[in-house]
């Protein structure tokens, strides 16, 4: 046990270890894989590359693990410049299907904590076609700021959302 706190019945907030990144990368949701490929420019999804990339992101990170200690969601805040962070998430389909309400509450709580303690701005991005993701960002308080045409390595457009303190 890493001393992580239970946030809900059967779901615990924890500090991720390297094997958590590998576990999530192997089971990452299709939408998250699609965005990873679009932004990275890779031709096909490789869980090893994804795990390495996620585990090397700087800044605060967290994991949500189930009652068996299996990670179902990873997230974090990558510093871009003083007071500005990019939030990211990666989870399993099964985790989202089972715990989406708890994920939503905990992610909103993590964003609020970052805005209170460290950040004056938090950004998130979603591919233009991911309308469910857009709705979820808006539900937890992010505001759509722009469509960044041709932003991705593969030439696709992405939508920028932000929360400001």
Secondary structure by P-SEA (a helix, b strand, c coil): ccccccccccbbbbbbcaaaaaaaaacccaaaaaaaaaaaccccccaaaaaaaaaacccbbbbbbcccccccbbbbbbbccccbbbbbbbbcaaaaaccaaaaaaaaaaaaaaaaaccccbbbbbbcccaaaaaaaaaaaccccccccccccccbbbbbbbbccc
